[in-house]
Amino acid sequence: MKPHKHPEHTDNIWLALEIGNSRLHWALFIGEMFYSAWDTDHLPESVIQHLAECQTLNDLLENIFPQAESLTNTLPLCPLLVASVVPSQTAIWQTYPNVRVITLDQVPLKGVYPTLGIDRALALWGAGKTWGFPMLVIDAGTTLTFTAADANEYLIGGAILPGLGLQFATLSQKTGQLPLVEVPNFASLPRFALNTTEAIQSGVIYTLLAGIKDFIEAWWHLFPDGKIAIKGGDHILLLNCLQALYPEIAAPLIVEPNLIFLGMNH
């Protein structure tokens, strides 16, 4: 995502980094203004050490976001706020100057359990503080997660299951003859397939969609006025599929890929 227009004021700049299972997700803030977001692959320790030696913010952005327009040549390195679900990556980012790793106890959600992922907590907090509680967040990433809180900002729980890509990969890796298949064009995907590839695609996608529908209906049974936000790398695909199969389910969903950054900001 390319940055917004050049800001008039470049003080109080800070950089946010979400370390996901598959990718690094970045955001640049000017004060409380969300300025830009982009993704990169995970970076090896040697590259992170090089970034730590950058003298200005532009030097840093040229290495991690080459498409960014120049802010100013003299801005010092800004604070970096990190939320991570990959401990090995967290450890090597500690070499970056002025880094702050956000921990679960810093997220104001009530009733959290010690092993709740920081990504789930921040996304739920960001969604709830932006659109209001009760809030259910669906994160369609490497894993598909559901995380919810009531009107008092109290965690009521959630669920975790393998995401689309992980389900396809597992079937290929853990069986003797099943192939690795790609995500299909849903519009032409038969529910009752007559070949192995389409049978895998149908089994994974239709079952996943039915599960999402079931969780949403259960949420609305508990909280008829509860809101739902969706994010994650597969959110567009799943949303399109939901719109085709269950338009009444898809219509109210809030689509916002940057929920974790909203949570950091709040």
C-alpha positions as CSV (number, residue, x, y, z in Angstrom):
1,M,0.0,0.0,0.0
2,K,1.5,3.3,-1.0
3,P,1.6,6.2,1.5
4,H,-1.0,8.9,1.8
5,K,-0.1,12.4,0.7
6,H,2.9,14.0,2.3
7,P,2.0,15.1,5.8
8,E,2.4,18.7,6.8
9,H,4.0,17.8,10.2
10,T,6.5,15.0,10.6
11,D,7.0,15.1,14.3
12,N,5.9,12.3,16.6
13,I,6.5,9.6,13.9
14,W,6.4,6.0,15.0
15,L,6.7,2.7,13.2
16,A,4.6,-0.4,13.9
17,L,5.6,-4.0,13.1
18,E,3.3,-7.0,13.3
19,I,5.4,-10.2,13.1
20,G,3.0,-12.8,11.7
21,N,3.6,-16.5,11.0
22,S,4.2,-15.9,7.3
23,R,5.0,-12.2,6.8
24,L,6.0,-9.0,8.4
25,H,3.3,-6.3,8.4
26,W,4.4,-2.7,8.8
27,A,2.6,0.6,9.4
28,L,3.8,4.2,9.7
29,F,2.0,6.7,12.0
30,I,2.3,10.4,12.2
31,G,1.1,10.9,15.7
32,E,-2.3,9.2,15.8
33,M,-2.7,9.5,12.0
34,F,-2.4,6.2,10.1
35,Y,-0.1,7.1,7.2
36,S,0.8,3.9,5.3
37,A,1.0,0.1,5.6
38,W,2.9,-2.6,3.7
39,D,4.2,-6.2,4.0
40,T,7.6,-7.8,3.6
41,D,9.0,-11.3,4.0
42,H,10.6,-12.2,7.3
43,L,14.0,-10.7,7.5
44,P,17.2,-12.6,8.4
45,E,19.2,-11.4,11.4
46,S,22.0,-9.9,9.2
47,V,19.4,-7.6,7.5
48,I,17.9,-6.5,10.9
49,Q,21.4,-5.7,12.2
50,H,21.9,-3.5,9.1
51,L,18.6,-1.8,9.7
52,A,19.7,-1.0,13.2
53,E,22.7,0.9,11.8
54,C,20.5,3.2,9.7
55,Q,21.0,6.8,10.7
56,T,17.6,8.3,9.6
57,L,14.1,7.2,9.0
58,N,14.5,7.6,5.3
59,D,17.5,5.2,5.4
60,L,15.3,2.7,7.1
61,L,12.3,3.1,4.8
62,E,14.5,2.7,1.7
63,N,15.5,-0.7,3.0
64,I,12.1,-2.0,4.0
65,F,9.7,0.1,1.8
66,P,11.4,1.2,-1.4
67,Q,8.2,2.6,-2.8
68,A,7.8,5.2,0.0
69,E,8.1,8.8,-0.9
70,S,10.7,10.8,1.1
71,L,9.4,12.3,4.3
72,T,12.5,14.3,5.1
73,N,16.2,13.5,5.0
74,T,17.0,14.5,8.6
75,L,14.4,12.6,10.7
76,P,16.1,10.4,13.2
77,L,15.1,6.8,13.6
78,C,11.6,6.7,15.2
79,P,10.3,4.3,17.9
80,L,9.4,0.9,16.7
81,L,6.4,-0.9,18.4
82,V,6.5,-4.7,17.8
83,A,3.7,-7.2,18.2
84,S,4.9,-10.7,17.5
85,V,3.6,-14.3,17.4
86,V,7.0,-15.6,16.3
87,P,9.5,-15.7,19.3
88,S,12.6,-16.3,17.1
89,Q,11.8,-13.2,15.1
90,T,11.0,-11.2,18.3
91,A,14.4,-12.0,19.7
92,I,16.4,-10.7,16.8
93,W,14.4,-7.5,16.5
94,Q,15.6,-6.6,20.0
95,T,18.8,-5.3,18.3
96,Y,16.9,-2.5,16.7
97,P,17.2,0.8,18.7
98,N,14.3,2.3,20.5
99,V,12.2,-0.8,20.2
100,R,9.2,-1.7,22.4
101,V,7.7,-5.1,22.3
102,I,4.0,-4.9,23.2
103,T,3.0,-7.6,25.7
104,L,-0.5,-8.9,26.6
105,D,-0.6,-7.2,29.9
106,Q,-0.4,-3.8,28.1
107,V,-3.7,-4.4,26.2
108,P,-6.6,-3.1,28.3
109,L,-8.9,-6.1,27.5
110,K,-10.4,-7.6,30.6
111,G,-10.4,-11.3,31.4
112,V,-7.6,-12.4,29.0
113,Y,-5.8,-15.7,29.6
114,P,-2.0,-15.9,29.7
115,T,-1.5,-17.6,26.3
116,L,-3.9,-15.4,24.3
117,G,-2.0,-14.3,21.2
118,I,-1.0,-10.7,21.2
119,D,-2.2,-10.4,17.6
120,R,-5.7,-11.5,18.5
121,A,-5.8,-9.2,21.6
122,L,-4.7,-6.2,19.6
123,A,-7.0,-6.8,16.7
124,L,-9.9,-7.2,19.0
125,W,-9.0,-4.1,21.0
126,G,-8.5,-2.0,17.8
127,A,-11.8,-3.2,16.3
128,G,-13.8,-2.6,19.6
129,K,-12.3,0.8,20.3
130,T,-13.0,1.9,16.7
131,W,-16.5,0.5,16.1
132,G,-17.7,-0.4,19.5
133,F,-18.2,-3.5,21.7
134,P,-19.5,-6.2,21.7
135,M,-17.0,-7.2,18.9
136,L,-16.1,-10.4,17.2
137,V,-12.9,-10.4,15.1
138,I,-12.3,-13.0,12.4
139,D,-8.7,-13.2,11.3
140,A,-8.3,-15.2,8.1
141,G,-4.5,-15.6,8.1
142,T,-2.2,-18.6,8.3
143,T,-4.6,-19.7,11.0
144,L,-8.3,-18.8,11.1
145,T,-9.2,-17.3,14.4
146,F,-12.3,-16.0,16.1
147,T,-11.9,-13.7,19.1
148,A,-14.7,-11.9,20.9
149,A,-15.4,-9.5,23.7
150,D,-18.6,-8.2,25.3
151,A,-19.9,-4.7,25.8
152,N,-17.8,-4.4,29.0
153,E,-14.6,-5.1,27.0
154,Y,-14.4,-8.5,28.6
155,L,-13.0,-11.4,26.6
156,I,-15.6,-14.1,26.1
157,G,-13.2,-16.3,24.1
158,G,-12.8,-17.6,20.6
159,A,-11.4,-20.4,18.5
160,I,-8.4,-21.3,16.3
161,L,-8.2,-23.6,13.3
162,P,-5.9,-24.0,10.3
163,G,-6.4,-21.4,7.6
164,L,-7.0,-22.2,3.9
165,G,-3.4,-22.5,2.8
166,L,-2.5,-24.6,5.8
167,Q,-5.3,-27.0,5.2
168,F,-4.3,-27.5,1.6
169,A,-0.6,-27.9,2.5
170,T,-1.4,-30.4,5.3
171,L,-3.4,-32.6,3.1
172,S,-0.6,-32.8,0.6
173,Q,2.2,-33.2,3.2
174,K,0.5,-35.7,5.5
175,T,-0.9,-38.1,2.9
176,G,0.7,-40.4,0.3
177,Q,-1.2,-39.5,-2.8
178,L,-3.1,-36.3,-2.4
179,P,-1.7,-33.3,-4.4
180,L,-1.0,-29.8,-3.3
181,V,-3.8,-27.7,-4.8
182,E,-4.3,-24.0,-5.2
183,V,-7.2,-21.9,-4.0
184,P,-9.8,-22.2,-6.8
185,N,-12.1,-19.8,-8.5
186,F,-15.1,-20.2,-6.2
187,A,-17.6,-19.2,-8.8
188,S,-16.9,-22.4,-10.8
189,L,-16.1,-24.7,-7.8
190,P,-18.5,-27.7,-7.6
191,R,-19.6,-28.8,-4.2
192,F,-19.7,-32.5,-5.3
193,A,-16.5,-32.9,-7.2
194,L,-15.6,-35.6,-9.8
195,N,-11.8,-35.3,-9.5
196,T,-9.3,-35.2,-6.6
197,T,-8.2,-31.7,-6.9
198,E,-11.7,-30.2,-6.9
199,A,-12.7,-32.6,-4.1
200,I,-10.0,-31.2,-1.9
201,Q,-10.9,-27.6,-2.8
202,S,-14.6,-28.2,-2.2
203,G,-14.0,-30.0,1.1
204,V,-11.8,-27.3,2.5
205,I,-13.6,-24.2,1.3
206,Y,-17.3,-25.2,1.7
207,T,-16.6,-26.7,5.2
208,L,-14.6,-23.6,6.2
209,L,-17.4,-21.3,5.0
210,A,-20.0,-23.3,6.9
211,G,-17.9,-23.0,10.0
212,I,-17.6,-19.3,9.7
213,K,-21.3,-19.0,9.2
214,D,-22.0,-21.1,12.2
215,F,-19.7,-19.0,14.4
216,I,-21.3,-15.8,13.2
217,E,-24.8,-17.1,13.9
218,A,-23.7,-18.2,17.4
219,W,-22.3,-14.8,18.0
220,W,-25.5,-13.0,17.0
221,H,-27.5,-15.4,19.2
222,L,-25.4,-14.2,22.2
223,F,-25.2,-10.6,21.1
224,P,-27.9,-9.6,18.6
225,D,-26.3,-6.2,18.2
226,G,-22.7,-7.4,18.2
227,K,-20.4,-6.2,15.5
228,I,-18.0,-8.4,13.4
229,A,-14.7,-7.3,11.8
230,I,-12.7,-9.5,9.4
231,K,-9.0,-9.2,8.5
232,G,-6.1,-11.5,7.3
233,G,-4.5,-12.5,4.1
234,D,-7.5,-14.6,2.9
235,H,-10.2,-12.2,4.1
236,I,-11.1,-11.0,0.5
237,L,-11.4,-14.5,-0.8
238,L,-13.5,-15.7,2.1
239,L,-15.7,-12.5,2.1
240,N,-16.4,-13.0,-1.7
241,C,-17.4,-16.6,-1.0
242,L,-19.6,-15.6,1.9
243,Q,-21.3,-13.0,-0.3
244,A,-22.0,-15.6,-2.9
245,L,-23.3,-18.3,-0.5
246,Y,-24.6,-16.3,2.5
247,P,-25.2,-12.7,1.6
248,E,-27.1,-12.0,4.8
249,I,-24.0,-13.1,6.8
250,A,-21.5,-11.1,4.7
251,A,-23.3,-7.8,4.4
252,P,-22.8,-6.5,8.0
253,L,-19.1,-7.5,8.2
254,I,-16.6,-4.7,8.8
255,V,-13.6,-5.2,6.5
256,E,-10.4,-3.8,7.9
257,P,-7.0,-5.4,7.3
258,N,-5.1,-3.1,9.7
259,L,-7.0,-4.0,12.9
260,I,-3.8,-4.8,14.8
261,F,-2.3,-1.4,14.0
262,L,-5.5,0.2,15.2
263,G,-5.1,-1.7,18.4
264,M,-1.5,-0.5,18.8
265,N,-2.6,3.1,18.2
266,H,-5.4,2.9,20.8
